[in-house]
Amino acid sequence: MESPICKLLNIEFPLLAFTHCRDVVVEVTKAGGMGILGAAGMSPEILEEELKWIDDHIDGMPYGVDVLIPNSMVGLDSQPSPEDVVAMVPPQHKRFANEILEEHSIGTEDITDERRLQSTGFGDNMRPEGSRRLVETAFNHPIALIANALGVPPDWMVEMGKERGVAVAALVGAKAHAIKQIKSGVDILVVSGTEGGGHCGMVSSMVLIPECYDAVQEMKQEGYPEVPILAAGGIATGRQMAGAMAMGAAGAWTGSVWLTTTEAETSEVVKDKMVAASSSETVRSRSRTGKFSRQLRSPWTDAWESPESPEPLPMPLQTLISEPALAKVRKLAEGGHDGAKELDTYFVGQGVGLMNSRQSTRNVVIGFKEDFVQAFARLSGYLGE
């Protein structure tokens, strides 16, 4: 396609797939799109292993890496020890999480501070030293793109991208964010509406995409380069992608739609729940990470949204409450525990209502292409001859 994204990234079809699964990365890229590996929860050592595997299987084709370097969170500059971070978690939050599990016949004796210490690496990856190690690991491989969420990427990351010919992308959830990102020198804006899974803002894609497109044009008048937009947020079909591109996007950034593929890292329980879910069965909540994120609704999310729940903690402290508990839920659910199957949840966007079957990753890409062409033909037909 003649899209700025295709030209910039040397890909056939401007469909980018954010995923935590290396198999999905490879399959999307080989099918003509571009796979993006989510690295925020990985240590540099694990990321090195994952990227080495991708390099060995992707036949030299382009792929990217996504990191999470927020502009604000607890301990961002002070570098507290893991023990100090765990000590910041109030007892009432621990009790509340334990009560949810116990109400569903799940023991909590092993949900300890020692377990929480194992989750502190997630926060370390978002602080200056840890995030730099992660990004440097990514740059040691032939990536074509590196993306940052939750704020403007640090200057050194933008500079490294320009020095090495790697496109730097940044996620935005508001027009004001887009302007800041353009000024920072990023190469691509990922404009993510509130419909999206994971961390998301409050503005719908239908409004946000044209708002940010207008911002790009305004900044261009001031002498800044025209930064291409990738539309994100609830996009699960080629016709949605075509609609977003009609509003000014140059392609699509997708995440949720890959979670029900046969290759995805998601459990069979979660895949079943997603295939059965409607678009209204997600919730935007701070209860998972401390920042607003959209996830599959379950009794776990309902409990944290109730008036009786304690106020969610700032990032990364809330993660130390949610992740040890949900890791146990996930393991028990996979073993058939009824209470755990009920509680089980995962990050997913409102596009889940369009994810009604399990398919291979390659078939999802093919479906996007076919649906896009049909939508384009439909729209062109309205113009007549």
C-alpha positions in Angstrom: 0.0 0.0 0.0 1.0 3.6 -0.6 1.0 4.6 3.1 3.7 6.6 4.9 3.8 3.8 7.5 4.6 1.2 4.8 7.4 3.4 3.4 8.8 4.2 6.7 8.9 0.6 8.1 9.3 -1.2 4.7 6.1 -3.3 5.2 3.4 -4.3 2.8 0.3 -3.5 4.8 0.1 -0.8 7.6 -1.2 -3.1 10.3 1.0 -3.3 13.4 0.4 -5.9 16.1 1.3 -5.3 19.7 1.7 -8.6 21.5 3.6 -10.3 24.3 3.9 -13.4 22.2 7.0 -13.8 19.9 5.1 -16.3 17.7 2.5 -13.6 16.9 5.3 -11.1 16.2 6.8 -13.4 13.5 3.5 -14.5 12.0 2.1 -10.9 11.6 5.3 -9.7 10.0 5.5 -12.7 7.6 1.9 -12.1 6.6 2.7 -8.5 5.5 2.1 -6.4 8.6 4.5 -5.8 11.5 4.8 -7.5 14.9 5.7 -5.5 18.0 6.9 -7.3 21.1 5.7 -5.9 24.4 8.8 -5.9 26.6 7.7 -3.9 29.7 7.4 -7.0 31.9 10.6 -8.6 30.8 14.1 -8.4 32.3 16.9 -7.4 29.8 18.0 -11.1 29.9 14.6 -12.4 29.0 14.1 -9.8 26.3 17.5 -10.8 24.8 16.3 -14.4 24.6 13.0 -13.4 23.0 14.6 -11.1 20.4 17.2 -13.7 19.5 14.4 -16.2 18.8 12.6 -13.7 16.7 15.7 -12.9 14.7 16.2 -16.6 14.1 12.6 -17.1 12.7 11.6 -13.8 11.0 13.8 -14.1 7.9 15.3 -10.6 8.2 11.8 -8.9 8.0 11.0 -5.9 10.1 9.6 -6.0 13.6 9.5 -3.7 16.7 9.6 -3.5 20.5 7.3 -1.7 22.9 8.5 -0.5 26.3 6.8 1.3 29.1 8.6 4.4 30.4 6.1 6.6 32.2 6.7 10.3 33.0 5.4 9.8 36.5 5.2 7.0 39.1 6.2 6.3 42.7 10.0 6.1 43.0 10.7 7.3 39.5 13.8 9.3 40.5 14.6 8.1 44.0 15.4 4.5 43.0 14.1 2.8 46.2 15.1 -0.8 46.9 12.6 -3.6 46.1 12.1 -4.1 49.8 11.3 -0.4 50.3 8.8 -0.5 47.4 7.0 -3.5 48.9 6.9 -1.8 52.3 4.9 1.0 50.7 1.9 -1.3 50.1 -0.8 -0.7 52.8 -2.1 -3.7 54.7 -5.7 -2.9 53.8 -5.0 -3.4 50.1 -3.5 -6.8 50.8 -6.5 -7.8 52.9 -9.0 -6.6 50.3 -7.3 -8.6 47.5 -7.1 -11.7 49.8 -10.8 -11.4 50.6 -11.7 -11.5 46.9 -9.7 -14.7 46.4 -11.1 -16.3 49.6 -14.7 -15.6 48.5 -13.9 -17.7 45.5 -12.4 -20.6 47.5 -8.8 -19.6 46.7 -6.2 -19.8 49.5 -4.0 -16.8 50.2 -1.4 -18.2 52.5 1.2 -18.0 49.7 0.4 -14.4 48.6 3.2 -12.9 50.6 5.6 -10.0 50.5 8.2 -12.4 49.2 5.9 -13.1 46.2 5.4 -9.3 45.8 9.2 -8.8 45.7 9.2 -11.0 42.5 6.9 -8.4 40.8 9.1 -5.4 41.5 11.1 -5.9 38.3 8.2 -4.5 36.4 8.6 -1.2 38.2 12.4 -1.3 37.8 12.0 -1.5 34.0 10.2 1.8 34.0 12.8 3.7 36.0 15.7 5.5 34.2 18.4 2.9 34.7 16.2 -0.2 34.2 14.4 1.3 31.1 17.7 2.2 29.5 19.0 -1.4 29.9 15.9 -2.7 28.3 16.0 -0.2 25.4 19.7 -0.9 24.8 19.0 -4.6 24.7 16.3 -3.9 22.0 18.7 -1.7 20.0 21.2 -4.6 19.9 18.9 -6.4 17.5 17.8 -5.4 14.0 14.5 -3.8 15.1 12.7 -1.3 12.8 10.7 0.4 15.5 10.7 1.1 19.2 7.6 2.4 20.9 6.9 4.0 24.3 3.7 4.3 26.3 2.6 6.5 29.1 4.5 9.6 28.2 7.1 11.4 26.1 10.0 9.1 25.5 13.3 10.2 27.1 15.6 12.3 24.9 18.2 9.6 24.8 15.7 7.1 23.4 14.7 9.5 20.6 18.4 10.2 19.8 19.3 6.5 19.8 16.5 5.9 17.3 17.7 8.6 14.9 21.3 7.5 15.2 20.4 3.9 14.3 17.7 4.5 11.8 15.0 3.0 14.0 11.6 4.7 14.0 10.4 5.9 17.5 6.7 5.7 18.2 4.7 7.1 21.1 1.2 6.4 22.3 -1.1 9.3 22.9 -4.6 9.6 24.3 -5.3 13.3 23.8 -4.5 16.1 21.3 -2.3 17.9 23.9 -0.2 14.7 24.2 0.2 14.5 20.4 1.6 18.0 20.3 4.1 17.2 23.1 5.2 14.1 21.3 5.7 15.9 18.0 7.9 18.5 19.7 9.9 15.6 21.3 10.9 14.4 17.8 9.0 11.1 17.6 8.5 9.5 14.1 5.1 8.0 14.6 2.1 8.8 16.8 0.0 5.9 18.0 -3.3 7.6 18.7 -5.2 5.4 21.1 -8.8 5.8 21.9 -10.5 4.8 25.2 -11.9 1.7 23.5 -8.4 0.1 23.5 -7.2 -2.6 25.9 -4.5 -1.9 28.5 -3.7 1.7 29.4 -6.1 4.1 27.8 -7.4 7.6 28.1 -11.0 8.9 28.0 -11.5 10.1 24.4 -13.0 7.8 21.8 -11.1 7.0 18.6 -13.8 8.6 16.5 -13.0 11.9 18.0 -9.3 11.5 18.9 -8.0 10.4 15.5 -9.2 13.5 13.6 -8.2 15.7 16.6 -4.6 14.4 16.4 -4.6 14.6 12.6 -5.5 18.3 12.9 -2.7 18.7 15.5 -0.2 17.2 13.1 -1.3 19.6 10.3 -1.1 22.6 12.7 2.4 21.6 13.8 3.4 21.2 10.2 2.5 24.8 9.6 4.9 25.7 12.5 7.8 23.9 10.7 7.6 20.4 12.4 7.6 17.3 10.1 4.4 15.7 9.3 4.3 12.8 11.7 2.2 9.8 10.5 -0.6 8.5 12.7 -1.4 4.9 13.6 -5.0 4.5 14.9 -5.5 2.4 18.0 -8.3 1.5 20.3 -10.9 -1.2 19.7 -9.7 -2.0 16.1 -10.4 -5.6 15.3 -11.4 -5.5 11.6 -10.2 -4.2 8.3 -13.2 -2.0 7.9 -12.5 -0.2 11.2 -8.9 0.2 9.9 -10.3 1.7 6.7 -12.5 4.1 8.7 -9.6 5.2 10.8 -7.5 5.9 7.7 -10.4 7.9 6.3 -10.1 10.1 9.4 -6.4 10.8 8.9 -4.5 7.7 10.1 -1.9 6.1 7.9 -2.4 2.6 9.4 -3.5 0.8 12.5 -1.9 -0.3 15.8 -3.8 -3.3 17.2 -3.4 -5.4 20.3 -6.6 -7.1 21.6 -7.4 -8.9 18.4 -4.3 -11.1 18.7 -5.3 -12.4 22.1 -7.6 -15.1 20.8 -5.3 -16.3 18.1 -4.0 -19.9 18.3 -0.5 -18.7 18.9 -1.3 -16.1 21.6 0.1 -16.3 25.2 -3.4 -16.0 26.7 -4.8 -19.1 28.5 -7.5 -21.2 27.1 -9.9 -20.0 29.8 -9.3 -16.3 28.9 -9.6 -17.0 25.2 -13.0 -18.7 25.8 -14.1 -15.8 27.9 -13.1 -13.3 25.2 -14.7 -15.1 22.3 -18.0 -15.2 24.3 -17.7 -11.6 25.5 -19.6 -8.6 24.2 -18.1 -5.1 23.7 -19.8 -4.0 27.0 -18.0 -6.6 29.1 -14.8 -4.6 29.6 -14.0 -2.1 32.3 -11.7 0.9 32.5 -10.1 0.8 35.9 -7.0 1.7 37.9 -7.2 -1.6 39.9 -4.6 -3.4 37.8 -1.6 -1.1 37.5 -2.6 2.1 39.3 -3.2 3.9 36.0 -6.4 3.5 34.0 -6.4 0.4 31.8 -9.2 -1.5 30.1 -9.6 -5.2 30.9 -12.1 -8.0 30.7 -14.7 -7.6 33.4 -14.9 -10.2 36.1 -15.8 -10.4 39.9 -12.1 -9.3 40.5 -12.6 -6.0 38.6 -16.1 -5.6 40.0 -14.8 -5.8 43.6 -12.2 -3.1 43.0 -14.8 -0.8 41.4 -17.2 -1.2 44.4 -17.6 1.5 47.0 -16.1 -0.8 49.6 -12.8 -1.1 47.8 -9.7 0.9 48.9 -8.5 3.6 46.5 -6.1 1.9 44.0 -2.5 2.7 44.6 -0.2 4.6 42.2 2.0 2.8 39.8 3.8 0.5 40.4 2.4 -0.3 43.9 -1.0 -1.5 42.7 0.8 -4.0 40.5 2.2 -5.6 43.6 -1.3 -6.2 44.8 -2.9 -7.4 41.5 -0.2 -9.4 39.8 0.6 -12.0 42.5 -3.1 -12.6 43.1 -4.0 -12.8 39.4 -1.0 -15.0 38.6 -2.4 -17.6 41.1 -5.9 -17.1 39.7 -4.6 -17.8 36.2 -2.8 -20.9 37.2 -5.7 -22.3 39.1 -8.1 -21.4 36.3 -6.0 -23.4 33.8 -6.3 -26.3 36.2 -10.1 -26.1 36.2 -10.8 -24.4 39.5 -14.3 -22.9 39.1 -13.7 -19.9 41.4 -10.5 -19.0 39.6 -12.2 -19.4 36.2 -14.8 -16.9 37.2 -12.2 -14.4 38.5 -9.8 -14.7 35.6 -9.3 -11.5 33.6 -6.9 -10.0 31.1 -6.2 -6.6 29.4 -8.5 -6.3 26.4 -10.4 -3.5 24.5 -14.0 -3.1 23.5 -13.1 -4.7 20.2 -13.5 -8.0 22.1 -17.2 -7.9 20.9 -15.9 -8.4 17.3 -13.5 -11.2 18.3 -15.9 -14.1 18.0 -13.7 -17.0 16.9 -10.3 -18.4 17.4 -8.1 -18.1 14.3 -4.4 -18.4 13.4 -2.5 -15.1 13.4 -1.9 -15.3 9.7 -5.6 -15.7 9.0 -6.4 -12.7 11.1 -4.0 -10.6 9.0 -5.6 -12.0 5.8 -9.0 -11.1 7.2 -7.9 -7.6 7.9 -6.7 -7.2 4.3 -9.8 -8.6 2.7 -12.2 -6.6 5.0 -10.2 -3.4 4.3 -10.5 -3.8 0.5 -14.2 -4.5 0.8 -14.7 -1.4 2.9 -12.7 0.7 0.5 -14.7 -0.5 -2.4 -18.0 0.2 -0.5 -16.9 3.7 0.3 -15.6 4.4 -3.3 -19.0 3.2 -4.6 -20.8 6.0 -2.9 -19.0 8.5 -5.1 -20.4 7.0 -8.3 -18.7 7.2 -11.6 
